[in-house]
C-alpha cells in the first residue's frame, strides 16, 4: 500500500501542477508584483503602439500574455526544481534563480522553432498576413486559454496551457476563416506528438530506472556504486545541456564538440568532489544515496528549465508575434523575434521567481520523502522528451510529458515486482489484494487522458465564441 500511495502522490504532484501554480497567486504581496509586471508590459505596449493599426488589441494581448507567462512560470518550475530542493541539493533562492535563467536561455536560444509551428503550422502563413483578422484569432486564443485554465483550476482538472492555446488557435481560426482555412495536416502532426511524447517519456523513465536499479540499487554496496556511477550521469546531463545550448545558439561544430567534452569532463570532476564531501560528512546511510543524487538533480532541473523555456514560450510568443505584425510595432520582426522571445522568457522567469517558492516547497518535500531516484528518472525523461519535441518544432505539455514519465516508472515497478514474485514464489494472493497492490491506478490514467482530450475542443469552442464577439 505504501508504494501505491507513493505513485498516487507523484501523479497528483505532476498532474495538478497547472492548478497549483494558479492557486499560488493568492499571495497578496506577490500578486501585487505580478500585476505591476503586467501593467508595465501593457504600458510599454500602449506607448509603442500609439497611433498604429490595432493598439487596443495589442494592449489586451499583452495583458493576457503576461498572465499566461506568469502562470506557466509558477506552474512548471516545481516540476523542474522540486526534487532538487527537497533533496537539499540546492537552496530555494539559488535553485529558483538557476531555473529562471535556464528558462530565459531556452526561450531565446530555442523558442523560435515551436513559435513558428504555432504561427504558421495551424493556419496557413498567407492567412496570417490579412489585416487584423489574424490578430483577432490570436487574441481570442489567448483569452480562451486563460479562461479555460481558470475554469479547470476551479474544477480541479489537470489541463495544459499548450493544449489550450493550440485548441484556441484552431477554434478561433475556424470561426474567423472557416474550416477550409485550417491546416489539418499540421494539427494532425501536433496531435501525434502529443500522443507520442508521454509514451516516449514513459519508456525513457522506465529505462533510466532500470539502469539505476541495475547499477546502484542491486549493488552489494549502494553507496560505493553511487559514487562510482553518478558522476558519469552528471557528466552526460551537462553534455546534453551544452550540446543543446551551443547548437541552438549557432556555434560551429568544432566548438560544440570541444566545449561539450570539456563541460562534461568538468561536471564529472565537480560531481566527484561534491560526493566525496558528502561521504566525509558522515550522513546516515539511509540519507546518503538521496544526497549523492543531489548533483544530477540540480543539473536535471537546469536542463528541464531550458527545455521548458524553449517549448512553452511559444504559447506566449506565437500569438504576440501576430499581434505585433497587426499593430505594425516592429515591421522587421519575424515570428520568432528575439525581443518577443526574451519578453516571453522573462515573463515565465518572473512567474517562477514570484510564485515558484510555495509550489516548489510543497512538491519538493513530497517527492523526496517518497523516492529521489524515481524523481530523477521522471525529471530526466521529461526534459529529454521536451527537448526532442522542441528540435522538431512541436509544442508539447511539460506537465503531461512528466505524467507519462511517472506512469512509465510506475508500470516498470509493477513489472519488476511481478518478476520478483515469479523468481521467489510465495503464497498466491487473492485478486482483491493484487488489485490493491497496483502501483498505477488505472482510473488516474483515464482521468488524465480525459483531461487531455477535452481541453482541445473545449478551448477551441470557447475561442470561437470569443472571436465572434471580438469580430
C-alpha positions, 0 to 999 in steps of 0.5 A: 500500500505504501508504494501505491500511495507513493505513485498516487502522490507523484501523479497528483504532484505532476498532474495538478501542477497547472492548478497549483501554480494558479492557486499560488497567486493568492499571495497578496504581496506577490500578486501585487508584483505580478500585476505591476509586471503586467501593467508595465508590459501593457504600458510599454505596449500602449506607448509603442503602439500609439497611433498604429493599426490595432493598439487596443488589441495589442494592449489586451494581448499583452495583458493576457500574455503576461498572465499566461507567462506568469502562470506557466512560470509558477506552474512548471518550475516545481516540476523542474526544481522540486526534487532538487530542493527537497533533496537539499541539493540546492537552496530555494533562492539559488535553485529558483534563480538557476531555473529562471535563467535556464528558462530565459536561455531556452526561450531565446536560444530555442523558442523560435522553432515551436513559435513558428509551428504555432504561427504558421503550422495551424493556419496557413502563413498567407492567412496570417498576413490579412489585416487584423483578422489574424490578430483577432484569432490570436487574441481570442486564443489567448483569452480562451486559454486563460479562461479555460485554465481558470475554469479547470483550476476551479474544477480541479482538472489537470489541463495544459496551457499548450493544449489550450492555446493550440485548441484556441488557435484552431477554434478561433481560426475556424470561426474567423476563416472557416474550416477550409482555412485550417491546416489539418495536416499540421494539427494532425502532426501536433496531435501525434506528438502529443500522443507520442511524447508521454509514451516516449517519456514513459519508456525513457523513465522506465529505462533510466530506472532500470539502469539505476536499479541495475547499477546502484540499487542491486549493488552489494554496496549502494553507496560505493556504486553511487559514487562510482556511477553518478558522476558519469550521469552528471557528466552526460546531463551537462553534455546534453545541456551544452550540446543543446545550448551551443547548437541552438545558439549557432556555434560551429561544430568544432566548438560544440564538440570541444566545449561539450567534452570539456563541460562534461569532463568538468561536471564529472570532476565537480560531481566527484568532489561534491560526493566525496564531501558528502561521504566525509560528512558522515550522513546516515546511510539511509540519507546518503544515496538521496544526497549523492543524487543531489548533483544530477538533480540540480543539473536535471532541473537546469536542463528541464528549465531550458527545455521548458523555456524553449517549448512553452514560450511559444504559447506566449510568443506565437500569438504576440508575434501576430499581434505585433505584425497587426499593430505594425510595432516592429515591421522587421520582426519575424515570428520568432523575434528575439525581443518577443522571445526574451519578453516571453522568457522573462515573463515565465522567469518572473512567474517562477521567481514570484510564485515558484517558492510555495509550489516548489516547497510543497512538491519538493518535500513530497517527492523526496520523502517518497523516492529521489531516484524515481524523481530523477528518472521522471525529471530526466525523461521529461526534459529529454522528451521536451527537448526532442519535441522542441528540435522538431518544432512541436509544442508539447505539455511539460506537465503531461510529458512528466505524467507519462514519465511517472506512469512509465516508472510506475508500470516498470515497478509493477513489472519488476515486482511481478518478476520478483514474485515469479523468481521467489514464489510465495503464497498466491494472493487473492485478486482483491489484494493484487488489485490493491497492490497496483502501483498505477491506478488505472482510473488516474490514467483515464482521468488524465487522458480525459483531461487531455482530450477535452481541453482541445475542443473545449478551448477551441469552442470557447475561442470561437465564441470569443472571436465572434464577439471580438469580430 
